[in-house]
Amino acid sequence: MDPFAILDLEEGAGKAQILKQVTRALRDKHYDARTIAEAQKELFDPLTRALAEFRYRIDIRACADPPTDTAGIVEQPPQLERLVLRRGLEPNGKRTAKK
């Protein structure tokens, strides 16, 4: 479960704020003591806290939506029939003078 939601905390909360919210959560009894202790432990460890911030605070819903159909919205670019690039030739096909 989301430790930030269990303890009603924002991402940047420090240890003092976490301890204050632990006391409040134990008093309110919305969650059992074991769940609250696990949330506190998870937020005190820098590695598990970073993982929790990534898992529960990054909104990935925008990436999960199927791509929108753009057919007919964007005009097709003009087709290039032929492109010839030759080194040392002028546009009329004659060789350029050597310097």
The first five atom37 places (N, CA, C, CB, O) and aatype in JSON, in Angstrom:
{
  "aatype": [12, 3, 14, 13, 0, 9, 10, 3, 10, 6, 6, 7, 0, 7, 11, 0, 5, 9, 10, 11, 5, 19, 16, 1, 0, 10, 1, 3, 11, 8, 18, 3, 0, 1, 16, 9, 0, 6, 0, 5, 11, 6, 10, 13, 3, 14, 10, 16, 1, 0, 10, 0, 6, 13, 1, 18, 1, 9, 3, 9, 1, 0, 4, 0, 3, 14, 14, 16, 3, 16, 0, 7, 9, 19, 6, 5, 14, 14, 5, 10, 6, 1, 10, 19, 10, 1, 1, 7, 10, 6, 14, 2, 7, 11, 1, 16, 0, 11, 11],
  "atom_mask": [
    [1, 1, 1, 1, 1],
    [1, 1, 1, 1, 1],
    [1, 1, 1, 1, 1],
    [1, 1, 1, 1, 1],
    [1, 1, 1, 1, 1],
    [1, 1, 1, 1, 1],
    [1, 1, 1, 1, 1],
    [1, 1, 1, 1, 1],
    [1, 1, 1, 1, 1],
    [1, 1, 1, 1, 1],
    [1, 1, 1, 1, 1],
    [1, 1, 1, 0, 1],
    [1, 1, 1, 1, 1],
    [1, 1, 1, 0, 1],
    [1, 1, 1, 1, 1],
    [1, 1, 1, 1, 1],
    [1, 1, 1, 1, 1],
    [1, 1, 1, 1, 1],
    [1, 1, 1, 1, 1],
    [1, 1, 1, 1, 1],
    [1, 1, 1, 1, 1],
    [1, 1, 1, 1, 1],
    [1, 1, 1, 1, 1],
    [1, 1, 1, 1, 1],
    [1, 1, 1, 1, 1],
    [1, 1, 1, 1, 1],
    [1, 1, 1, 1, 1],
    [1, 1, 1, 1, 1],
    [1, 1, 1, 1, 1],
    [1, 1, 1, 1, 1],
    [1, 1, 1, 1, 1],
    [1, 1, 1, 1, 1],
    [1, 1, 1, 1, 1],
    [1, 1, 1, 1, 1],
    [1, 1, 1, 1, 1],
    [1, 1, 1, 1, 1],
    [1, 1, 1, 1, 1],
    [1, 1, 1, 1, 1],
    [1, 1, 1, 1, 1],
    [1, 1, 1, 1, 1],
    [1, 1, 1, 1, 1],
    [1, 1, 1, 1, 1],
    [1, 1, 1, 1, 1],
    [1, 1, 1, 1, 1],
    [1, 1, 1, 1, 1],
    [1, 1, 1, 1, 1],
    [1, 1, 1, 1, 1],
    [1, 1, 1, 1, 1],
    [1, 1, 1, 1, 1],
    [1, 1, 1, 1, 1],
    [1, 1, 1, 1, 1],
    [1, 1, 1, 1, 1],
    [1, 1, 1, 1, 1],
    [1, 1, 1, 1, 1],
    [1, 1, 1, 1, 1],
    [1, 1, 1, 1, 1],
    [1, 1, 1, 1, 1],
    [1, 1, 1, 1, 1],
    [1, 1, 1, 1, 1],
    [1, 1, 1, 1, 1],
    [1, 1, 1, 1, 1],
    [1, 1, 1, 1, 1],
    [1, 1, 1, 1, 1],
    [1, 1, 1, 1, 1],
    [1, 1, 1, 1, 1],
    [1, 1, 1, 1, 1],
    [1, 1, 1, 1, 1],
    [1, 1, 1, 1, 1],
    [1, 1, 1, 1, 1],
    [1, 1, 1, 1, 1],
    [1, 1, 1, 1, 1],
    [1, 1, 1, 0, 1],
    [1, 1, 1, 1, 1],
    [1, 1, 1, 1, 1],
    [1, 1, 1, 1, 1],
    [1, 1, 1, 1, 1],
    [1, 1, 1, 1, 1],
    [1, 1, 1, 1, 1],
    [1, 1, 1, 1, 1],
    [1, 1, 1, 1, 1],
    [1, 1, 1, 1, 1],
    [1, 1, 1, 1, 1],
    [1, 1, 1, 1, 1],
    [1, 1, 1, 1, 1],
    [1, 1, 1, 1, 1],
    [1, 1, 1, 1, 1],
    [1, 1, 1, 1, 1],
    [1, 1, 1, 0, 1],
    [1, 1, 1, 1, 1],
    [1, 1, 1, 1, 1],
    [1, 1, 1, 1, 1],
    [1, 1, 1, 1, 1],
    [1, 1, 1, 0, 1],
    [1, 1, 1, 1, 1],
    [1, 1, 1, 1, 1],
    [1, 1, 1, 1, 1],
    [1, 1, 1, 1, 1],
    [1, 1, 1, 1, 1],
    [1, 1, 1, 1, 1]
  ],
  "atom_positions": [
    [[0.83, -1.19, 0.0], [0.0, 0.0, 0.0], [0.88, 1.25, 0.0], [-0.95, 0.0, 1.22], [2.05, 1.2, 0.35]],
    [[0.31, 2.34, -0.38], [1.01, 3.61, -0.47], [1.28, 4.16, 0.92], [0.19, 4.61, -1.3], [0.34, 4.52, 1.63]],
    [[2.56, 4.23, 1.34], [2.86, 4.74, 2.68], [2.5, 6.21, 2.86], [4.33, 4.53, 2.99], [2.2, 6.66, 3.96]],
    [[2.54, 6.98, 1.77], [2.17, 8.39, 1.85], [0.68, 8.54, 2.14], [2.54, 9.11, 0.55], [0.27, 9.43, 2.89]],
    [[-0.13, 7.68, 1.53], [-1.57, 7.72, 1.78], [-1.91, 7.21, 3.17], [-2.32, 6.91, 0.73], [-2.8, 7.76, 3.83]],
    [[-1.22, 6.18, 3.62], [-1.48, 5.62, 4.95], [-1.22, 6.66, 6.03], [-0.6, 4.39, 5.2], [-2.01, 6.8, 6.97]],
    [[-0.11, 7.41, 5.88], [0.26, 8.4, 6.89], [-0.2, 9.81, 6.53], [1.74, 8.39, 7.09], [0.09, 10.75, 7.27]],
    [[-0.9, 9.97, 5.43], [-1.4, 11.28, 4.98], [-0.27, 12.3, 4.91], [-2.51, 11.79, 5.94], [-0.3, 13.34, 5.56]],
    [[0.73, 11.97, 4.09], [1.94, 12.79, 3.95], [2.16, 13.24, 2.52], [3.16, 12.03, 4.45], [1.7, 12.59, 1.57]],
    [[2.87, 14.36, 2.38], [3.34, 14.81, 1.08], [4.72, 14.19, 0.85], [3.4, 16.38, 1.0], [5.33, 13.67, 1.78]],
    [[5.2, 14.24, -0.38], [6.49, 13.63, -0.73], [7.66, 14.17, 0.08], [6.76, 13.84, -2.19], [8.52, 13.39, 0.51]],
    [[7.73, 15.45, 0.31], [8.89, 16.05, 0.94], [8.9, 16.01, 2.46], [0.0, 0.0, 0.0], [9.71, 16.69, 3.09]],
    [[8.03, 15.25, 3.07], [7.93, 15.21, 4.54], [9.21, 14.67, 5.16], [6.73, 14.37, 4.98], [9.78, 13.68, 4.68]],
    [[9.65, 15.32, 6.24], [10.84, 14.87, 6.96], [10.48, 13.88, 8.04], [0.0, 0.0, 0.0], [9.32, 13.51, 8.21]],
    [[11.51, 13.44, 8.78], [11.29, 12.43, 9.81], [10.37, 12.92, 10.92], [12.62, 12.01, 10.4], [9.55, 12.15, 11.43]],
    [[10.5, 14.18, 11.3], [9.64, 14.71, 12.37], [8.16, 14.69, 11.94], [10.06, 16.17, 12.74], [7.29, 14.32, 12.73]],
    [[7.9, 15.06, 10.71], [6.53, 15.04, 10.2], [6.0, 13.61, 10.1], [6.46, 15.72, 8.82], [4.83, 13.35, 10.38]],
    [[6.87, 12.69, 9.7], [6.47, 11.28, 9.6], [6.09, 10.76, 10.98], [7.61, 10.41, 8.99], [5.05, 10.12, 11.13]],
    [[6.92, 11.03, 12.0], [6.61, 10.57, 13.36], [5.31, 11.18, 13.88], [7.77, 10.92, 14.32], [4.53, 10.5, 14.54]],
    [[5.07, 12.45, 13.57], [3.84, 13.11, 13.98], [2.63, 12.43, 13.34], [3.87, 14.6, 13.62], [1.62, 12.21, 14.01]],
    [[2.74, 12.1, 12.06], [1.64, 11.46, 11.35], [1.44, 10.01, 11.79], [1.88, 11.53, 9.86], [0.33, 9.49, 11.75]],
    [[2.53, 9.34, 12.2], [2.41, 7.98, 12.73], [1.55, 8.01, 13.99], [3.81, 7.37, 13.04], [0.64, 7.18, 14.15]],
    [[1.83, 8.96, 14.88], [1.04, 9.1, 16.11], [-0.42, 9.37, 15.78], [1.6, 10.23, 16.99], [-1.32, 8.77, 16.38]],
    [[-0.65, 10.26, 14.84], [-2.02, 10.59, 14.45], [-2.73, 9.37, 13.82], [-2.02, 11.77, 13.46], [-3.9, 9.12, 14.1]],
    [[-2.01, 8.62, 12.98], [-2.6, 7.44, 12.33], [-2.94, 6.37, 13.35], [-1.64, 6.88, 11.27], [-3.97, 5.7, 13.24]],
    [[-2.07, 6.19, 14.36], [-2.36, 5.21, 15.42], [-3.58, 5.63, 16.23], [-1.14, 5.04, 16.35], [-4.4, 4.79, 16.62]],
    [[-3.71, 6.91, 16.47], [-4.85, 7.43, 17.22], [-6.15, 7.3, 16.42], [-4.6, 8.89, 17.61], [-7.19, 6.95, 16.99]],
    [[-6.1, 7.57, 15.12], [-7.31, 7.53, 14.28], [-7.77, 6.11, 13.97], [-7.05, 8.27, 12.98], [-8.96, 5.9, 13.71]],
    [[-6.86, 5.14, 14.01], [-7.15, 3.72, 13.82], [-7.8, 3.39, 12.47], [-8.05, 3.24, 14.93], [-8.65, 2.5, 12.39]],
    [[-7.4, 4.12, 11.42], [-7.88, 3.78, 10.07], [-7.14, 2.54, 9.56], [-7.68, 4.97, 9.1], [-7.68, 1.78, 8.76]],
    [[-5.91, 2.36, 10.02], [-5.1, 1.21, 9.66], [-4.6, 0.56, 10.94], [-3.91, 1.62, 8.73], [-4.53, 1.21, 11.98]],
    [[-4.24, -0.73, 10.85], [-3.73, -1.4, 12.04], [-2.29, -0.96, 12.29], [-3.81, -2.94, 11.89], [-1.64, -0.4, 11.41]],
    [[-1.79, -1.21, 13.5], [-0.46, -0.74, 13.92], [0.65, -1.32, 13.05], [-0.22, -1.1, 15.38], [1.64, -0.64, 12.78]],
    [[0.5, -2.56, 12.61], [1.53, -3.18, 11.78], [1.65, -2.46, 10.43], [1.21, -4.68, 11.56], [2.76, -2.21, 9.97]],
    [[0.53, -2.13, 9.79], [0.54, -1.42, 8.51], [1.17, -0.04, 8.67], [-0.89, -1.29, 7.96], [1.94, 0.39, 7.81]],
    [[0.86, 0.63, 9.76], [1.43, 1.96, 10.02], [2.93, 1.86, 10.24], [0.75, 2.63, 11.23], [3.69, 2.68, 9.73]],
    [[3.36, 0.86, 11.0], [4.8, 0.66, 11.26], [5.55, 0.34, 9.96], [5.01, -0.47, 12.28], [6.66, 0.83, 9.76]],
    [[4.96, -0.46, 9.1], [5.59, -0.78, 7.81], [5.71, 0.46, 6.93], [4.78, -1.86, 7.07], [6.71, 0.66, 6.25]],
    [[4.67, 1.31, 6.95], [4.72, 2.55, 6.18], [5.83, 3.46, 6.71], [3.37, 3.28, 6.23], [6.56, 4.07, 5.93]],
    [[5.94, 3.56, 8.03], [6.99, 4.38, 8.65], [8.37, 3.85, 8.27], [6.83, 4.41, 10.19], [9.25, 4.62, 7.9]],
    [[8.56, 2.55, 8.37], [9.84, 1.93, 8.04], [10.2, 2.18, 6.59], [9.81, 0.42, 8.34], [11.35, 2.47, 6.26]],
    [[9.21, 2.05, 5.71], [9.44, 2.27, 4.28], [9.86, 3.71, 3.98], [8.18, 1.94, 3.49], [10.7, 3.94, 3.11]],
    [[9.29, 4.66, 4.7], [9.63, 6.07, 4.46], [10.94, 6.49, 5.12], [8.52, 6.96, 4.94], [11.55, 7.47, 4.69]],
    [[11.37, 5.78, 6.15], [12.64, 6.12, 6.8], [13.85, 5.62, 6.01], [12.68, 5.54, 8.2], [14.92, 6.21, 6.09]],
    [[13.69, 4.54, 5.25], [14.79, 4.01, 4.45], [14.84, 4.76, 3.12], [14.62, 2.46, 4.22], [13.85, 4.77, 2.39]],
    [[15.98, 5.39, 2.78], [16.05, 6.2, 1.55], [15.74, 5.42, 0.27], [17.43, 6.81, 1.43], [15.1, 5.95, -0.64]],
    [[16.19, 4.17, 0.19], [15.95, 3.39, -1.02], [14.48, 3.03, -1.19], [16.8, 2.12, -1.0], [13.91, 3.23, -2.26]],
    [[13.86, 2.52, -0.14], [12.44, 2.15, -0.26], [11.56, 3.39, -0.39], [12.0, 1.31, 0.95], [10.49, 3.33, -1.0]],
    [[12.01, 4.51, 0.18], [11.24, 5.75, 0.01], [11.27, 6.21, -1.44], [11.81, 6.86, 0.92], [10.25, 6.62, -2.0]],
    [[12.46, 6.14, -2.06], [12.57, 6.52, -3.47], [11.7, 5.61, -4.34], [14.04, 6.46, -3.94], [11.06, 6.08, -5.28]],
    [[11.69, 4.33, -4.03], [10.84, 3.4, -4.78], [9.36, 3.72, -4.59], [11.12, 1.96, -4.35], [8.58, 3.65, -5.53]],
    [[8.98, 4.08, -3.37], [7.58, 4.43, -3.1], [7.19, 5.71, -3.82], [7.34, 4.59, -1.59], [6.09, 5.82, -4.36]],
    [[8.1, 6.68, -3.83], [7.81, 7.92, -4.56], [7.62, 7.64, -6.04], [8.95, 8.95, -4.35], [6.74, 8.21, -6.67]],
    [[8.45, 6.76, -6.58], [8.31, 6.42, -7.99], [7.02, 5.65, -8.25], [9.51, 5.59, -8.46], [6.28, 5.96, -9.18]],
    [[6.76, 4.67, -7.41], [5.6, 3.8, -7.63], [4.27, 4.51, -7.43], [5.68, 2.61, -6.72], [3.34, 4.32, -8.21]],
    [[4.18, 5.32, -6.38], [2.88, 5.88, -6.02], [2.7, 7.35, -6.39], [2.68, 5.73, -4.56], [1.57, 7.85, -6.33]],
    [[3.75, 8.05, -6.78], [3.61, 9.48, -7.04], [3.78, 9.86, -8.5], [4.59, 10.22, -6.23], [3.44, 10.99, -8.87]],
    [[4.3, 8.99, -9.34], [4.46, 9.31, -10.75], [3.19, 8.88, -11.49], [5.72, 8.62, -11.35], [2.77, 7.73, -11.39]],
    [[2.6, 9.8, -12.21], [1.36, 9.53, -12.93], [1.69, 8.96, -14.31], [0.5, 10.83, -13.06], [2.18, 9.68, -15.19]],
    [[1.44, 7.68, -14.49], [1.75, 7.04, -15.77], [0.51, 6.83, -16.62], [2.45, 5.72, -15.53], [0.57, 6.17, -17.66]],
    [[-0.62, 7.37, -16.19], [-1.85, 7.17, -16.95], [-1.77, 7.76, -18.35], [-3.02, 7.79, -16.21], [-2.36, 7.21, -19.28]],
    [[-1.05, 8.85, -18.51], [-0.93, 9.46, -19.84], [-0.23, 8.52, -20.8], [-0.18, 10.8, -19.76], [-0.53, 8.51, -21.99]],
    [[0.71, 7.73, -20.29], [1.42, 6.77, -21.14], [0.59, 5.53, -21.41], [2.74, 6.37, -20.49], [0.83, 4.83, -22.39]],
    [[-0.38, 5.26, -20.56], [-1.17, 4.04, -20.69], [-2.33, 4.18, -21.68], [-1.71, 3.65, -19.34], [-2.88, 3.17, -22.11]],
    [[-2.69, 5.39, -22.04], [-3.79, 5.59, -22.98], [-3.4, 5.08, -24.37], [-4.18, 7.08, -23.04], [-2.24, 5.22, -24.77]],
    [[-4.34, 4.51, -25.09], [-4.01, 4.07, -26.45], [-3.74, 5.29, -27.33], [-5.16, 3.21, -27.04], [-4.28, 6.37, -27.08]],
    [[-2.9, 5.13, -28.33], [-2.61, 6.27, -29.2], [-3.86, 6.74, -29.93], [-1.52, 5.9, -30.22], [-4.73, 5.94, -30.28]],
    [[-3.95, 8.03, -30.13], [-5.11, 8.57, -30.83], [-4.95, 8.37, -32.33], [-5.3, 10.08, -30.49], [-3.84, 8.35, -32.85]],
    [[-6.07, 8.23, -33.0], [-6.06, 8.04, -34.44], [-5.92, 9.41, -35.1], [-7.34, 7.31, -34.93], [-6.8, 10.26, -34.97]],
    [[-4.82, 9.62, -35.81], [-4.58, 10.91, -36.45], [-4.86, 10.86, -37.95], [-3.15, 11.35, -36.22], [-4.56, 11.82, -38.66]],
    [[-5.43, 9.78, -38.41], [-5.73, 9.68, -39.84], [-6.73, 10.76, -40.23], [-6.28, 8.27, -40.2], [-7.77, 10.9, -39.58]],
    [[-6.43, 11.49, -41.25], [-7.32, 12.54, -41.72], [-7.1, 13.87, -41.03], [0.0, 0.0, 0.0], [-7.56, 14.9, -41.52]],
    [[-6.4, 13.88, -39.91], [-6.15, 15.14, -39.2], [-4.95, 15.85, -39.81], [-5.92, 14.87, -37.69], [-4.97, 17.06, -40.02]],
    [[-3.92, 15.09, -40.09], [-2.68, 15.66, -40.62], [-2.63, 15.35, -42.11], [-1.43, 15.09, -39.89], [-2.82, 14.21, -42.53]],
    [[-2.36, 16.37, -42.89], [-2.23, 16.16, -44.33], [-0.95, 15.38, -44.61], [-2.23, 17.5, -45.09], [0.06, 15.53, -43.91]],
    [[-1.0, 14.56, -45.63], [0.18, 13.81, -46.02], [1.17, 14.75, -46.7], [-0.2, 12.62, -46.96], [0.77, 15.6, -47.49]],
    [[2.46, 14.61, -46.4], [3.45, 15.47, -47.05], [3.56, 15.11, -48.52], [4.82, 15.33, -46.36], [3.26, 13.99, -48.92]],
    [[3.99, 16.07, -49.35], [4.12, 15.78, -50.78], [5.18, 14.7, -51.01], [4.48, 17.05, -51.56], [6.17, 14.62, -50.28]],
    [[4.96, 13.89, -52.02], [5.89, 12.8, -52.34], [7.06, 13.35, -53.15], [5.16, 11.67, -53.14], [6.86, 14.15, -54.07]],
    [[8.24, 12.95, -52.82], [9.44, 13.32, -53.56], [9.65, 12.27, -54.63], [10.69, 13.45, -52.61], [9.91, 11.11, -54.32]],
    [[9.55, 12.67, -55.88], [9.64, 11.69, -56.96], [11.06, 11.18, -57.15], [9.15, 12.3, -58.26], [11.27, 9.97, -57.27]],
    [[12.02, 12.08, -57.16], [13.38, 11.66, -57.41], [14.34, 12.69, -56.84], [13.63, 11.45, -58.92], [14.15, 13.9, -57.02]],
    [[15.34, 12.21, -56.16], [16.37, 13.09, -55.61], [17.71, 12.48, -55.95], [16.21, 13.28, -54.06], [18.04, 11.37, -55.52]],
    [[18.48, 13.21, -56.72], [19.8, 12.72, -57.12], [20.83, 13.69, -56.59], [19.91, 12.56, -58.69], [20.77, 14.89, -56.85]],
    [[21.75, 13.17, -55.84], [22.84, 13.99, -55.32], [24.15, 13.46, -55.87], [22.84, 13.98, -53.76], [24.54, 12.33, -55.62]],
    [[24.81, 14.31, -56.63], [26.11, 13.92, -57.18], [27.11, 15.0, -56.83], [26.03, 13.7, -58.72], [26.84, 16.2, -56.96]],
    [[28.21, 14.57, -56.41], [29.26, 15.51, -56.03], [29.93, 16.07, -57.29], [30.3, 14.82, -55.12], [30.28, 15.34, -58.21]],
    [[30.09, 17.37, -57.3], [30.8, 18.0, -58.41], [29.95, 18.3, -59.63], [0.0, 0.0, 0.0], [30.51, 18.64, -60.68]],
    [[28.64, 18.2, -59.54], [27.78, 18.52, -60.69], [26.91, 19.72, -60.36], [26.9, 17.32, -61.08], [26.42, 19.88, -59.24]],
    [[26.72, 20.55, -61.36], [25.8, 21.67, -61.21], [24.38, 21.15, -61.42], [26.15, 22.82, -62.2], [24.21, 20.03, -61.9]],
    [[23.38, 21.93, -61.08], [22.0, 21.48, -61.27], [21.66, 21.1, -62.71], [21.06, 22.56, -60.82], [20.77, 20.28, -62.94]],
    [[22.36, 21.68, -63.68], [22.06, 21.35, -65.08], [22.8, 20.1, -65.55], [22.41, 22.53, -65.99], [22.67, 19.71, -66.71]],
    [[23.58, 19.48, -64.69], [24.26, 18.23, -65.03], [25.69, 18.4, -65.49], [0.0, 0.0, 0.0], [26.39, 17.41, -65.68]],
    [[26.15, 19.64, -65.68], [27.54, 19.87, -66.12], [28.46, 19.83, -64.9], [27.67, 21.25, -66.87], [28.07, 20.18, -63.78]],
    [[29.68, 19.39, -65.15], [30.67, 19.34, -64.08], [31.09, 20.76, -63.69], [31.9, 18.52, -64.5], [31.19, 21.65, -64.53]],
    [[31.32, 20.92, -62.38], [31.78, 22.23, -61.92], [33.25, 22.35, -62.18], [31.49, 22.44, -60.44], [33.98, 21.36, -62.2]],
    [[33.68, 23.56, -62.38], [35.1, 23.82, -62.67], [35.9, 23.57, -61.39], [35.32, 25.28, -63.2], [35.5, 23.96, -60.3]],
    [[37.07, 22.91, -61.57], [37.95, 22.65, -60.43], [38.72, 23.91, -60.1], [38.92, 21.5, -60.73], [39.09, 24.68, -60.99]],
    [[38.94, 24.12, -58.84], [39.66, 25.32, -58.4], [41.12, 25.04, -58.17], [39.05, 25.88, -57.14], [41.88, 25.94, -57.8]]
  ]
}
